[in-house]
Amino acid sequence: MQLFTFGVNHTTAPLSVREHVAFQSETMDKALHDLTQHHPVKEAAILSTCNRTEIYCNTKDPQAAVDWLAEYHHLQPQEIHPYVYTLPQQETVKHAFRVASGLDSMVLGEAQILGQMKQAVKLAEAAGTLGTLLHKLFQRTFAVAKEVRSSTDIGASSVSMAGASVRLAQRIFGDISQQRVLFIGAGEMIELCAEHFAAQRPASIMVANRTLERGELLAERLGGRAIVLSELPEHLAESDIVITSTASQLPIVGLGLVERAIKTRKHRPMFMVDLAVPRDIEPEVAELDDVFLYTVDDLAEIVKEGMGNRQQAAEEAEAIINVRVSNFMHWLEVREVVPTIRALRDHAERMRRHELEKAQKALAHGEDLQDVLENMSQALTNKLLHGPSHALNNVSSEEREQLETMLRNIYRIHGD
């Protein structure tokens, strides 16, 4: 068994591929059980966000785990294999540390990924697919992310997806205070975007959500109102700015719906940002006149504009991560020899017990205590040193020097 990670992200796969291999939290338990119960995978955790889908696992057959991703999503392997990266043991550790620290994100230094990774670990724990190895990996991962955040300025002046959405809207409308904003969904990403847009004091805010109660909670904080998703056809035309991020597996906003809204608006422009993976808005909407539709991938260039100031911090973070990777690999290597250490101790313990029983019998027969102790100590010494002595006497001349050096180091023998 070994640590192994595979997946796709914003640098290796377009949105059209990422949305087909995304996992929803509601079905994560089923996916984790399918992977660990029907494939040679001992432990597993799945991280699925708008920018990445990654599977961290402890497996003896990495390729079988990679093939599972396509199989589970009813895809042909060739449809996703060109976009999938696979990372063996040490690279897995470094990758996990970098992801949690915000160094592998579209937004360098963004903090949201750490919370998403912690949620992925909670889901794996609840599913019972997180064992000793992955538990230790993620425990160290979160500690490293905390150290990077507290020791560097990696998160300073971070341009978030939410901030990038506001900046794009300002390019199109100029003054957002005159615009009406609609948020579709009420999850963490929408909350972040809503806070950024609310700070610009738009003319009105509306929240559309599957459940009215959760939508109302967010709308109340923003000074807006809430509707249910089924009411979207009646209210979409009112909105100048539409931000959407739901967990729906199918588009919520279709081409026909937007066409009718634009007609009602008399072709006044509509700015739309689809932050969901899979997408909430049908891609064909982008072809409509008077509609400015952006996806998570489209925001990449906006985000890059704010990266310059964080490059030095990123270099400092990489140095910290390299040290922590070495530390973790040392722990992993030590862990791999634990069975040998345990067997060695068991072997010595059996010899000790055998000689102790002989000594106790000799004392019971009235033999002299000093003689018994002397015999026991000599017997133990002979037995413990028999193996190394035998190996030295029977090893080939080419290997003898290496073995001799090793034994001198083990027993701390110095000099002639």
N, C-alpha and C positions, 0 to 999 in steps of 0.2 A: 504494500500500500504506500502511496505517496501523495503529497499535496499537488493539486493540479487545478488550473483555472482556464476556462475557455469562454468565448463570447464575442459579441460585436459591440462597437461603440460609434460615436459620432465621427471618429477619424477613419474607421475601416468600412463603414456601411452607410449607405444613404437612408433617409427616413423611410423610404418605400420598403426597405429590407428590415429595418429595426422594428417597424410596427407589426411585422408578421411573426416576430419571435419574442414579443413582449409577454410578460406574465402579469396577471392581476392578483392583488393580495387575497381576493376571495377564493381563488383557485390554487393558491401557492401550496397549500397542504397536500392537495391531490397530486400536483406536479412533483413535489419532493418525495412523496411516497412511491410514485411511479418510477422515479429515477433510482431510488435506493433499494426498492424491493424486487425490481425486475431486471436490474443491471448490476454489474460488478462494482458498485459504488457503496462504500461503507458509510460515508458522511457527505452531506451536501447542504449548501445554502445558495439561494438565488437572489441576486441583486438586479432588479428591473426598474429602470427609470426612463425618462424621455430620451436620454442620451446613450443609454447602454443597457444591455442584458448580459449578465455574467453569471456563470455557475462556478462556485468554489467547491471543490470536492476532495475527498480522500479515496483514491481508487487505484486498482491494480491494472486497469485497462482504460487508459485515457481516451482512446479512439472510440470505444463503445459509448462512452459518456458524450462525446462530441456528436456522434451519429444520433443519439437520443434526442438532441435538440430539434433536429429536422423532423424526426419521427413523431415527436410529441405534438408538433404544430402542423402535422400533415403536409409537410413539404418534402420535395426531393432533395437529397443531400447536396446536389450540385447547385441548387438554388441559393444556398447560404454558405457553403464551404469556402468560396472565394473571399468571403468577408470575415470569416471566423479567425480569431487569433487564439493560439494555444500556448500556455505558459507553464513550464515544468516547475519543480519545487521552489528553488531560490527565486526565480522570476515571479512566481506567484506571491511570495512573501513581499517582495519589493512593490509589486503592482498593488496589492491590497493597501500597503502603507501609503503609496502615492495617491490612490483614489480617495481614501479617507481624508487625506490632507489637502485635497482640492488641487493637486498638481496634474491630474489627468482629466480635468473637467474642461468643457468648452469655455467656462468662465474660470480663469485661473484664480485659485484661492477661494472659490465659493464654498459656503459652509453647509448648504442644504444636503449635499451628498453624504455627509457624515451621519445626519439623522436618517437618511434613507438606508444607509448600510446598517445602522443599529436596528432599524425596523426589520430588515431582511434577516438579521440574526435572531430577533425575537420570533419571527415566523418559523424559522428553522428549529429553534428550541421547542416551540409549541408543537411542531410536527414530529419531534423526536429524532431529527436527522443530524443534530449537531453533537459530535462526539468530542473526545479529549483533544484531538489534533486541531480541529477547526475552532473549538472553543478557545484554545490557547492562542491561535492565530488572530482571532478577532479581538481578544482581550488585549494583546500586544498592539494590534492595529489602532484601537481607540486610544491607547496610551500614547502612541507615537503621534497621532493626529493632534491630541491635546498639547503635546510638547512642541510640535511645529507651530501651532496657533499661538502659544504663549511665548515662544522664543524668537519668532520672526514676525514680519509685517505682511505675511502672505495674504491675509484677508483685508488689509487696509485699502480703502478706496475701490473695493471690488465692484465691477460693473456686472450686476446680476441680470438674469433674463428679464426680471420685472422692470429693472431700471432701463434696460435696452428697449423694452416695449414702449415705455413712456417717451424715450428719446425719438423713437421712430414716429410715434403719434405726433410729437411736436414738429417734426420735419414736414408732416403732411398738413396739419391743421394750424400750426403755430401756437395759438393760445388754447390750451385744453379746457380752460375755465368756461368756454362757450359750448363745449361738447357734452353729449349724453353718452354715458359709458354703461355697457352691459357685460356682466361677468357670467359665464356659463360654467357651473360647478361651484363647489365651496370647499375644496380641499386645500392643502398646504400651498401649492403653487398659486392658486387663485388668491388666497389670502395675501401672499407676498405682493402679487401684482396690484391687488386692491389697495393695499397700503400706499404703494407708490403713486397710483393714480389719484387716490383720495387727497394726497398731499398737494396736488395741483388744483384742488377745489373745482372739479368739473360741474357742469350745470345740473346733472343728475346722475345717480348711480342706481342700477338695477341688478339684482342677483337672481339668476335662474338656476334652480337645482332640482334634482330628482325628488328629494324630500323637502317640503316647504319649511319644516322646523329648522333644519340646519341652515337653509338659505336665509331665513329670517334672523338668525343669530348673527351672521356675517353682515347682512344689510343694516341691522340696527347699529352695529359698531361703526359703519361707514356713513350713517345718516341717509340711507337709501331705502328701497323697498324690494321685496322678494316675490318671485313667481315660481310656479312649477314648470318643468320643461315642456309640458304639453301646451303651455300658453305662449311658447316662443313665436309661432306664426302670427299671433296678434300684436306682438311687441317688437319684433326684430326691426321693423321699419323705423321705429322711434330712435334707434341707436346709431350714433356716429362711430363709436368705437366698440368693438366686440372682442373680448378676451375669453378664450375657452380652454379648459383643461379638466376633462372628466375621465372616468375609468371605463367608459363605454367601449365595447369591442367594435361597434359600427358607427359611422358618421351620424352626428346629431343634426348638423346643419347641412342640408342638401342644396344642390344647384338650383332647383326650382324654388325653394324657399327664399334664397337670396335674390333670385331674379325678380320675384314678386315684391320683395322689400325695396329693391332699387327702383322699380317702377313707381311704387308708392312714394318714394322719397324724391321723385322727379329727377333722378340721376345725381342727387347730391352724393359726394364721395363717402364711402364707408371703409373704415380701417379695421382689419380683422387680424388677430394673432391666435394661431392654433398651437398651443403648447402641449397638446396631448399626443401620446403614442400608445396605441394606434390613433390616427387623426380623427378629430371631431368634425372637421369641415371637409366636404368633398373637394379633392384637388382641383376639379374643373372650375370651381368658383374663382380661382385665380385668373381665369381667362376672361372674366366679365369686365367690361368697361366700368369705371367708377368704383371698382373694388380693389383695395390694396390688401392682399392676403399674404401673411408671413407665417412660416413654420419655425420650429426650434432651430433648424439648420440655417434658415435665412437670417437668424439673429447673430450668427457667428461673427460676421464682419463688424457689426456694431460693437460686440463684446470685445473684439481684439483691440479696438481703439484705446481701451483703458488698461491695457496689459503692461505697457512700458514700465510704469512705476513699480511693478511687482516682480520684475525679473531678478533683481538682486535678492529679494526675499525668497524667490523660488530656488535660487542656487544655494542659499543657506539651508533651506528645507531639505533639498536633495542630500546635502552633506549629513544632516541629522539622520535621514532615512537610511543612508548607506551604512552608518554605524549600527543602527538598530536592526538592520537586516542581518548583519554579521552576528550580532548577539543572538538573534532568533535561530539562525542556522546552527550556531554552537549548541543551543538548547536541543535542537532537533537531532543533531548528531549524537549528543549525549544520550538522548532518549532512545536512540536506535541500539545502543549498546547495553541498555538496561537489562534485557533478557540474559545477556552473557554475564554481566555482573551478578545477577541474581543466581544464575546457575553455578558460578564460581563460589559464591558464598554458601550455597546449598551443599556443594561438594565438600568445602572445608568444614561445614557444620557436621556433616555425616562422619567425617574423620575424627572430629573433636569428640563427638558423642561415643564413637566406638572406643577410643582410647580412654575416655572417662569411665566407661562401664568396666573396662579391663582393670583400671586402677582401683575402682571401688570393690571389685571382686578380690583383688590382691589384698587390699586392706582388710576385707572381711575374713580372709584366711590368715590374718595375723602377720603379714609381711611388714617389714620396716617402712615407715612413712617416707623417710628420705629416699630409700631405694625406689619406692613406688613412684614418687614424683620425678625422680631422675629418669626412670624408664619411660614414663608417660611423655615427658618433654622431648626425649630423644626420638621416640616413635613418631610423635607429631611432626617434629622437624624433618625427619626422613620422608614421611608421607607427603608433606607439603612441598618439599623440594624435589621429589622424585620426578614429577612431570617436567619442570624446566631442565633438570640435569639430564634426563633421558633425551629430551629434544636436542640439547647441545651436543651430546655424544653421537647422535644419529643423523644430524642434518648434514647436507652436502657442504663442501668447503666454500662454495660460492655464497651460501646463505648464512654460514656460521658467524661471520663478522657482524652482519646485520642483526641476527638474533642475539648475539652477545651484547651488542650496544643496547638493544631493546631491554634485555634483562637487567643490565646495569642501571638503566633509567628507571625501570619499574621498582627495583629493590634499593635504589639510591646508593649504589656501590661506586666509590670513587677511588682513584689510585690503582696501583698494581695488585 
